[in-house]
Amino acid sequence: MNKTAFGGLFLIVLCGGVLLRAPGLRLRPMHHDEANQAVKFGLLLEKGEYRYDPADHHGPTLTYLTLPIAWATAKPTLASLDEATLRLLPVLFGVGVILLLLLFARCLGRPAVLFAGLCAALSPAFVYYSRFYIQEMMFVFFCLVFIGSLWRYLEQPGPGWAIASGIFAGLMFATKETSLIIFAAGAGALVLSRIVQKKTNAEPAEPATVRSAHLILALAAAVVMAALFFSSFFVNPKGIVDSLLAFPSYFAKGGTAGFHLHPWWYYLGLLTYARSGGLVWSEALVLALACLGILSAALKRNRFAVFLSFYAILTLAVFSLIPYKTPWNLLPFYAGIILLAGIGAAFIFERVQKKYLKVPIGLLLVLGFTHLGWQSYQANFRYHSDPRNPYVYAQTSMDYPKLVRRVDELAALHPDRERLLIKVVCGLYETWPLPWSLRRYERVGYWTDTNVAGGFEDAPIVIASQDIAEKIGPLLKDKFQAEFYGLRPDVLLTLFIRNDLWEKFIKLKY
């Protein structure tokens, strides 16, 4: 495939990836994880404050890299932000992941990269989490650049690729704690690929002193990059220490998964065949092509393809064995599988020489990729919040925005407007994404039990989780009206509206 044809086809693939990622970013209500990240970013945006939390948050790169987007879109406050502004960052990194595959054209060939780009552009998993304001798509991007830079260094040792590897290793570490899995799997894959291929002295070897100097450069770049972010650009040096102290907490969380406990085949099940409520989802085409990619690596002895095979298998094994699982955690190993799928698709056309066989195989692949694209459309524009979508996980329901709209309608009738007093009495799990949704209101108080300062009657609006609503409902029934809204599957919120405000609302409405 010549450069012109490859460039034109890859541009079409890239445009398809953009069209699936960029439109309708406000369609899906904010997930509680997104809302949590958004409020944390708001503190940085408005006050310039950020402190890494080793107990319950991932690294700081998401927060800091959102700043340029907020500045560019003239959103200087948390209240002025919206879902589309925040989700633009993962969209950019999701598109960037497709572009980044060009880094591997030299070692895999143009056809393999083109097919891998098609898989990445159309994959329902990749598209869904490219529209999700969490760290995952950034993490995948940094992982791929790290792997690509490291491999380029191994092929052509030099300070440039060594420093690039270090920079992106540091960014990986500053993004998610699971970077340790990627580092370990990458090292294991490198060792295994060298053993399998029985490396000889045919490769030029750099002097040990030069290699040591390059290693020092890479480590220094990684440490400096990670330290910049964890220390809040040296405003909070303690953040560097906290980044290391976080690991015991995450190791404990991984072993005692609670709600997130899933069997070892969870990820493979999501990708292979997920059926719920009459809907069927499958990315089995990508997995099947990846298996052919592994076969191609074994037969052709392509050094990078062999390394990639071990990397994908090792990362899949480690993530599958960890009891704590969420669907977005499949992305780091799935990126390797997608590259292998590209190799597998190219391998088919290399091996099949007869035109009468290439045509039906090509048609089958066209149908398969069309099905992937159709699933991506369904997952992101029709079933974006539906629990039957396998990538929807503890997602805020479409009933929840009705609660927020009701609060806005009531506030417009109250003389205090945005200074309306709102009391939220919910458990920690039920509180989010309320702090995001109520961000423009100046007087919102949050409690986790019924011991509420000043009681309830001074607040025109009270929002309570189901268990607390059952306790305070009898106390408020003569002075408040109650409405019920779904927050997540099997999770209800009660909106208590004081009678004087309710009467105004009813008069205006009827």
C-alpha positions as CSV (number, residue, x, y, z in Angstrom):
1,M,0.0,0.0,0.0
2,N,1.6,3.3,-1.1
3,K,1.7,6.4,1.1
4,T,-1.0,8.3,-0.7
5,A,-3.6,5.5,-0.5
6,F,-2.7,4.8,3.1
7,G,-2.9,8.5,4.0
8,G,-6.3,8.9,2.4
9,L,-7.8,5.8,3.9
10,F,-6.4,6.6,7.3
11,L,-7.9,10.1,7.1
12,I,-11.4,8.5,6.4
13,V,-10.9,6.2,9.4
14,L,-9.9,9.2,11.6
15,C,-13.0,11.2,10.5
16,G,-15.2,8.3,11.3
17,G,-13.7,8.2,14.8
18,V,-14.4,11.9,15.3
19,L,-18.0,11.6,14.1
20,L,-18.7,8.9,16.7
21,R,-17.0,10.7,19.5
22,A,-17.6,14.4,19.2
23,P,-21.4,15.0,18.7
24,G,-24.0,15.0,21.5
25,L,-21.6,15.2,24.5
26,R,-24.5,16.4,26.7
27,L,-26.8,13.5,25.9
28,R,-25.7,11.3,28.9
29,P,-26.2,12.6,32.5
30,M,-23.0,13.0,34.4
31,H,-21.8,9.8,36.0
32,H,-20.9,10.2,39.7
33,D,-17.2,9.6,38.9
34,E,-17.3,12.3,36.2
35,A,-19.1,14.7,38.6
36,N,-16.5,14.1,41.3
37,Q,-13.7,14.9,38.9
38,A,-15.5,17.9,37.6
39,V,-15.9,19.5,41.1
40,K,-12.3,18.8,41.9
41,F,-11.3,20.5,38.7
42,G,-13.6,23.5,39.6
43,L,-11.5,24.1,42.7
44,L,-8.4,24.3,40.5
45,L,-10.1,26.5,37.9
46,E,-11.5,29.0,40.4
47,K,-8.9,29.1,43.1
48,G,-5.8,27.5,41.6
49,E,-5.9,24.8,44.3
50,Y,-5.2,21.1,43.8
51,R,-4.1,18.5,46.3
52,Y,-3.6,14.9,45.3
53,D,-5.8,12.6,47.4
54,P,-4.1,9.3,47.9
55,A,-7.2,7.7,49.4
56,D,-9.9,8.0,46.8
57,H,-8.8,9.7,43.6
58,H,-6.5,8.9,40.7
59,G,-3.6,11.1,39.5
60,P,-3.7,14.8,38.7
61,T,-3.2,14.8,34.9
62,L,-6.9,14.9,34.1
63,T,-7.5,17.9,36.3
64,Y,-4.5,19.9,35.0
65,L,-5.0,19.1,31.3
66,T,-8.6,20.2,31.4
67,L,-7.4,23.8,32.2
68,P,-6.5,24.7,28.6
69,I,-9.9,23.6,27.4
70,A,-11.7,25.7,30.0
71,W,-9.6,28.7,29.1
72,A,-10.0,28.2,25.4
73,T,-13.8,27.9,25.7
74,A,-14.1,30.9,28.1
75,K,-15.4,28.9,31.1
76,P,-13.7,30.6,34.1
77,T,-15.9,29.1,36.9
78,L,-17.3,25.8,37.9
79,A,-20.9,27.2,37.4
80,S,-20.0,28.1,33.8
81,L,-18.7,24.6,32.9
82,D,-20.9,22.1,31.1
83,E,-20.7,18.4,30.2
84,A,-19.5,19.1,26.7
85,T,-16.6,21.2,27.8
86,L,-15.3,18.6,30.2
87,R,-15.9,15.6,27.9
88,L,-14.0,17.4,25.1
89,L,-10.7,16.3,26.8
90,P,-11.3,12.5,26.6
91,V,-12.7,13.1,23.0
92,L,-9.4,14.7,22.0
93,F,-7.4,11.8,23.6
94,G,-9.7,9.2,22.0
95,V,-9.1,10.7,18.6
96,G,-5.4,11.0,19.5
97,V,-5.2,7.3,20.2
98,I,-6.3,6.6,16.6
99,L,-3.7,9.1,15.3
100,L,-1.1,7.6,17.6
101,L,-1.3,4.2,15.8
102,L,0.8,5.8,13.0
103,L,3.7,5.5,15.4
104,F,3.6,1.8,14.8
105,A,3.5,1.8,11.0
106,R,7.2,1.3,10.7
107,C,7.3,-1.9,12.8
108,L,3.9,-3.4,11.8
109,G,3.3,-2.1,8.3
110,R,0.7,0.3,6.9
111,P,-2.2,-2.3,6.3
112,A,-2.0,-3.5,9.9
113,V,-2.1,0.1,11.3
114,L,-5.0,1.0,9.0
115,F,-7.0,-2.0,10.2
116,A,-6.0,-1.2,13.9
117,G,-7.2,2.3,13.4
118,L,-10.5,1.1,12.0
119,C,-11.0,-1.1,15.1
120,A,-10.1,1.7,17.5
121,A,-12.3,4.2,15.6
122,L,-15.4,1.9,15.7
123,S,-15.0,-0.1,19.0
124,P,-18.0,0.6,21.2
125,A,-15.7,0.4,24.3
126,F,-13.2,2.9,22.9
127,V,-15.9,5.2,21.7
128,Y,-18.0,5.1,24.9
129,Y,-15.1,5.9,27.2
130,S,-13.8,8.6,24.8
131,R,-16.9,10.5,25.8
132,F,-16.4,10.0,29.5
133,Y,-14.7,12.5,31.8
134,I,-12.4,10.1,33.6
135,Q,-8.7,9.2,33.2
136,E,-9.0,6.1,31.1
137,M,-8.6,7.4,27.5
138,M,-5.7,9.6,28.6
139,F,-4.1,6.6,30.2
140,V,-4.4,4.5,27.1
141,F,-2.9,7.3,25.0
142,F,0.1,7.7,27.4
143,C,0.5,3.9,27.5
144,L,0.7,3.6,23.7
145,V,3.2,6.5,23.4
146,F,5.3,4.9,26.1
147,I,5.3,1.5,24.4
148,G,6.0,3.0,21.0
149,S,8.8,5.3,22.3
150,L,10.4,2.4,24.3
151,W,10.3,0.2,21.2
152,R,11.8,2.9,19.0
153,Y,14.6,3.2,21.6
154,L,15.3,-0.5,21.6
155,E,15.4,-0.5,17.8
156,Q,17.5,2.7,17.6
157,P,19.0,3.6,21.0
158,G,19.4,7.3,21.5
159,P,18.7,10.0,24.1
160,G,15.6,11.3,22.4
161,W,13.6,8.1,22.5
162,A,14.9,7.4,26.0
163,I,13.7,10.8,27.3
164,A,10.3,10.4,25.4
165,S,9.9,7.0,27.1
166,G,10.6,8.5,30.5
167,I,8.2,11.5,30.0
168,F,5.3,9.2,29.1
169,A,6.1,6.8,31.8
170,G,5.9,9.7,34.2
171,L,2.6,10.8,32.7
172,M,1.2,7.2,33.0
173,F,2.2,7.2,36.7
174,A,0.6,10.6,37.2
175,T,-2.6,9.4,35.6
176,K,-3.5,6.1,37.2
177,E,-2.0,3.8,39.8
178,T,-2.5,0.8,37.4
179,S,0.5,2.1,35.5
180,L,2.5,-0.4,37.6
181,I,0.6,-3.2,35.9
182,I,1.6,-1.8,32.5
183,F,5.2,-1.4,33.5
184,A,5.4,-4.9,34.9
185,A,3.6,-6.4,31.9
186,G,5.8,-4.5,29.5
187,A,8.9,-5.7,31.2
188,G,7.6,-9.3,31.3
189,A,6.6,-9.1,27.6
190,L,10.1,-7.8,26.6
191,V,11.9,-10.6,28.5
192,L,9.6,-13.3,27.1
193,S,9.8,-12.0,23.5
194,R,13.6,-12.0,23.7
195,I,13.6,-15.6,25.1
196,V,11.2,-16.8,22.4
197,Q,13.1,-15.2,19.6
198,K,16.5,-16.3,20.9
199,K,18.2,-12.9,20.4
200,T,21.6,-13.2,18.9
201,N,24.6,-10.8,18.6
202,A,23.3,-9.9,15.1
203,E,21.8,-6.7,16.6
204,P,24.2,-3.9,17.2
205,A,24.7,-3.4,20.9
206,E,25.3,0.0,22.6
207,P,28.1,0.2,25.1
208,A,26.9,-0.4,28.7
209,T,27.9,3.1,29.7
210,V,25.8,4.6,27.0
211,R,22.8,2.4,27.9
212,S,23.2,3.3,31.5
213,A,23.3,7.0,30.6
214,H,20.1,6.6,28.6
215,L,18.4,4.8,31.4
216,I,19.3,7.6,33.8
217,L,17.9,10.1,31.4
218,A,14.6,8.1,31.1
219,L,14.3,7.7,34.8
220,A,15.0,11.4,35.4
221,A,12.4,12.4,32.9
222,A,9.8,10.1,34.4
223,V,10.5,11.3,38.0
224,V,10.4,15.0,37.0
225,M,7.2,14.6,35.0
226,A,5.4,12.7,37.8
227,A,6.7,15.1,40.4
228,L,5.5,18.1,38.6
229,F,1.9,16.9,38.6
230,F,1.8,15.2,42.0
231,S,3.4,18.3,43.7
232,S,0.9,20.6,42.0
233,F,3.9,22.1,40.1
234,F,5.9,22.2,43.4
235,V,3.3,24.0,45.4
236,N,2.5,20.8,47.4
237,P,5.7,18.7,47.7
238,K,3.8,16.3,50.0
239,G,1.9,15.1,47.0
240,I,5.0,13.3,45.7
241,V,5.1,11.2,48.9
242,D,1.4,10.7,48.8
243,S,1.6,9.3,45.3
244,L,3.6,6.4,46.8
245,L,1.5,6.1,50.0
246,A,-1.5,5.6,47.8
247,F,-0.5,2.1,46.7
248,P,-1.4,0.2,50.0
249,S,-4.9,1.6,49.7
250,Y,-5.3,0.6,46.1
251,F,-3.9,-2.9,46.7
252,A,-6.4,-3.3,49.5
253,K,-9.2,-2.0,47.3
254,G,-8.2,-4.4,44.5
255,G,-8.4,-7.4,46.9
256,T,-11.7,-6.5,48.6
257,A,-13.7,-5.3,45.7
258,G,-17.2,-5.2,47.2
259,F,-19.7,-3.8,44.7
260,H,-17.0,-4.1,42.0
261,L,-16.3,-7.8,42.6
262,H,-16.5,-9.7,39.3
263,P,-15.3,-13.1,38.1
264,W,-12.1,-13.5,36.2
265,W,-13.9,-13.8,32.8
266,Y,-15.7,-10.5,33.2
267,Y,-13.8,-8.5,30.7
268,L,-13.7,-11.3,28.1
269,G,-17.5,-11.7,28.6
270,L,-18.1,-8.0,28.0
271,L,-16.1,-8.0,24.7
272,T,-17.2,-11.4,23.4
273,Y,-20.9,-11.6,24.1
274,A,-22.9,-9.4,26.4
275,R,-26.7,-9.9,26.4
276,S,-29.2,-8.1,28.5
277,G,-32.9,-7.3,28.1
278,G,-33.0,-8.4,24.5
279,L,-29.9,-6.4,23.4
280,V,-26.8,-8.2,22.3
281,W,-23.3,-6.6,22.1
282,S,-20.1,-8.1,20.8
283,E,-16.6,-7.1,19.8
284,A,-15.7,-10.7,19.0
285,L,-14.5,-9.6,15.6
286,V,-11.7,-7.7,17.2
287,L,-10.8,-10.6,19.4
288,A,-10.9,-13.1,16.5
289,L,-8.6,-10.8,14.4
290,A,-6.3,-10.4,17.4
291,C,-5.9,-14.2,17.7
292,L,-4.9,-14.2,14.0
293,G,-2.5,-11.4,14.9
294,I,-0.8,-13.6,17.5
295,L,-0.6,-16.4,14.9
296,S,1.0,-14.0,12.5
297,A,3.5,-12.9,15.1
298,A,4.4,-16.5,15.8
299,L,4.8,-17.4,12.1
300,K,6.5,-14.2,10.8
301,R,8.7,-13.6,13.9
302,N,8.0,-9.9,13.7
303,R,9.8,-8.7,16.9
304,F,7.3,-6.0,17.8
305,A,4.3,-8.2,17.1
306,V,5.7,-11.0,19.4
307,F,6.3,-8.4,22.1
308,L,2.8,-7.0,21.6
309,S,1.3,-10.5,21.9
310,F,2.9,-11.1,25.2
311,Y,2.0,-7.6,26.4
312,A,-1.7,-8.1,25.6
313,I,-1.9,-11.6,27.1
314,L,-0.1,-10.5,30.3
315,T,-2.1,-7.4,30.9
316,L,-5.4,-9.2,30.2
317,A,-4.3,-11.9,32.7
318,V,-3.4,-9.5,35.4
319,F,-6.5,-7.3,35.1
320,S,-8.7,-10.4,34.9
321,L,-7.2,-11.9,38.1
322,I,-7.7,-8.7,40.1
323,P,-11.1,-9.1,41.9
324,Y,-11.9,-5.3,41.6
325,K,-13.2,-4.7,38.1
326,T,-14.9,-1.9,36.2
327,P,-15.6,-2.0,32.5
328,W,-13.3,0.9,31.7
329,N,-10.3,-1.0,33.1
330,L,-10.3,-3.2,30.0
331,L,-9.0,-0.4,27.9
332,P,-5.2,-0.7,28.5
333,F,-5.1,-4.3,27.5
334,Y,-7.7,-3.8,24.8
335,A,-5.4,-1.3,23.1
336,G,-2.9,-4.1,22.7
337,I,-5.6,-6.4,21.4
338,I,-6.7,-3.8,18.8
339,L,-3.1,-3.5,17.5
340,L,-3.0,-7.3,17.2
341,A,-6.4,-7.2,15.4
342,G,-4.8,-4.9,12.8
343,I,-2.0,-7.3,12.4
344,G,-4.5,-10.2,12.0
345,A,-6.6,-8.4,9.4
346,A,-3.5,-7.6,7.3
347,F,-2.3,-11.2,7.7
348,I,-5.5,-12.5,6.1
349,F,-5.0,-10.6,3.0
350,E,-1.3,-11.5,2.9
351,R,-2.0,-15.2,3.1
352,V,-5.1,-15.3,0.8
353,Q,-3.8,-14.9,-2.7
354,K,-6.9,-16.0,-4.7
355,K,-9.1,-13.0,-5.7
356,Y,-12.2,-15.1,-5.5
357,L,-11.4,-15.7,-1.8
358,K,-10.3,-12.1,-1.0
359,V,-13.6,-10.6,-2.2
360,P,-15.9,-12.6,0.2
361,I,-13.4,-12.2,3.0
362,G,-13.4,-8.5,2.4
363,L,-17.2,-8.3,2.4
364,L,-17.3,-10.2,5.7
365,L,-14.9,-7.7,7.2
366,V,-16.9,-4.8,5.9
367,L,-20.0,-6.3,7.5
368,G,-18.1,-6.9,10.7
369,F,-16.8,-3.4,10.9
370,T,-20.1,-1.9,10.0
371,H,-21.7,-3.9,12.8
372,L,-19.0,-2.4,15.2
373,G,-19.9,1.1,14.1
374,W,-23.6,0.4,14.4
375,Q,-23.0,-0.8,18.0
376,S,-21.0,2.3,18.8
377,Y,-23.8,4.5,17.5
378,Q,-26.4,2.5,19.6
379,A,-24.2,2.5,22.7
380,N,-23.5,6.3,22.6
381,F,-26.5,7.9,21.1
382,R,-29.5,5.6,21.9
383,Y,-28.6,3.4,24.9
384,H,-26.0,5.8,26.5
385,S,-27.5,5.5,29.9
386,D,-29.4,2.2,29.6
387,P,-28.2,-0.6,32.0
388,R,-28.5,-3.0,29.1
389,N,-25.5,-1.4,27.5
390,P,-22.5,-3.4,28.9
391,Y,-20.4,-0.2,29.2
392,V,-23.0,1.5,31.3
393,Y,-21.8,1.0,34.9
394,A,-23.7,2.6,37.9
395,Q,-24.7,5.3,35.4
396,T,-26.9,8.1,36.5
397,S,-30.4,7.5,35.1
398,M,-32.3,9.6,32.6
399,D,-34.8,10.4,35.4
400,Y,-32.3,12.3,37.4
401,P,-32.1,15.4,35.1
402,K,-35.8,15.8,35.8
403,L,-35.0,16.4,39.4
404,V,-32.4,19.0,38.5
405,R,-34.9,20.8,36.1
406,R,-37.5,20.8,38.9
407,V,-35.0,22.5,41.3
408,D,-34.3,25.1,38.6
409,E,-38.0,25.8,38.1
410,L,-38.6,26.2,41.8
411,A,-35.5,28.4,42.3
412,A,-36.8,30.7,39.5
413,L,-39.9,31.3,41.6
414,H,-38.1,32.0,44.9
415,P,-37.0,35.5,45.7
416,D,-33.5,34.2,46.6
417,R,-33.0,32.7,43.1
418,E,-29.5,31.1,43.1
419,R,-29.1,31.9,46.8
420,L,-32.0,29.6,47.5
421,L,-31.1,27.4,50.5
422,I,-31.0,23.7,49.6
423,K,-30.3,20.9,52.1
424,V,-29.0,17.6,50.8
425,V,-29.2,14.6,53.2
426,C,-27.8,11.5,51.5
427,G,-25.3,8.8,52.0
428,L,-22.0,9.3,50.2
429,Y,-22.9,6.9,47.4
430,E,-26.2,8.8,46.8
431,T,-24.8,12.3,47.1
432,W,-23.1,12.4,43.7
433,P,-23.6,13.9,41.1
434,L,-25.6,16.4,43.1
435,P,-22.7,18.7,43.9
436,W,-22.1,19.1,40.1
437,S,-25.7,19.5,39.2
438,L,-26.3,22.1,41.9
439,R,-23.0,23.9,41.3
440,R,-24.6,27.3,40.4
441,Y,-26.5,27.5,43.7
442,E,-24.6,29.4,46.5
443,R,-26.3,27.9,49.5
444,V,-26.3,24.1,49.4
445,G,-25.5,22.1,52.5
446,Y,-24.6,18.4,52.5
447,W,-25.2,15.9,55.4
448,T,-25.0,12.2,55.6
449,D,-27.5,11.7,58.4
450,T,-30.6,13.3,59.9
451,N,-28.5,15.5,62.3
452,V,-29.0,18.6,60.1
453,A,-27.9,22.0,61.3
454,G,-30.9,24.2,61.8
455,G,-33.4,21.4,61.0
456,F,-35.3,21.2,57.8
457,E,-38.0,23.9,57.9
458,D,-35.7,26.8,57.0
459,A,-34.9,25.2,53.6
460,P,-37.5,25.5,50.8
461,I,-35.9,22.4,49.2
462,V,-34.6,19.3,50.8
463,I,-33.2,16.3,48.8
464,A,-32.8,13.0,50.6
465,S,-31.8,9.5,49.8
466,Q,-34.4,6.8,50.2
467,D,-33.3,5.5,53.6
468,I,-33.1,9.0,55.1
469,A,-36.4,10.1,53.4
470,E,-38.2,7.3,55.2
471,K,-37.0,8.7,58.5
472,I,-37.7,12.4,57.9
473,G,-40.8,12.0,55.7
474,P,-43.2,11.7,58.7
475,L,-41.7,14.9,60.2
476,L,-42.1,16.9,57.0
477,K,-45.4,15.6,55.6
478,D,-47.5,18.5,56.8
479,K,-45.1,21.2,55.6
480,F,-43.5,19.7,52.5
481,Q,-44.6,18.0,49.3
482,A,-42.6,15.0,48.1
483,E,-41.5,14.0,44.6
484,F,-39.5,10.9,43.7
485,Y,-36.7,10.6,41.1
486,G,-34.4,7.8,40.1
487,L,-30.8,8.4,40.6
488,R,-29.4,5.1,39.4
489,P,-30.9,1.6,39.0
490,D,-32.7,0.8,42.3
491,V,-31.6,4.1,43.9
492,L,-34.2,6.7,44.5
493,L,-33.9,10.4,45.7
494,T,-36.8,12.2,47.3
495,L,-37.3,15.9,46.6
496,F,-39.1,17.7,49.5
497,I,-40.6,21.0,48.5
498,R,-41.8,23.4,51.2
499,N,-45.5,24.2,50.9
500,D,-45.2,27.9,50.3
501,L,-42.9,27.3,47.3
502,W,-45.0,24.4,46.1
503,E,-48.1,26.6,46.0
504,K,-46.3,29.2,43.9
505,F,-45.2,26.5,41.5
506,I,-48.7,25.0,41.2
507,K,-50.3,28.4,40.6
508,L,-47.9,29.2,37.8
509,K,-48.1,25.8,36.2
510,Y,-51.9,25.4,36.3
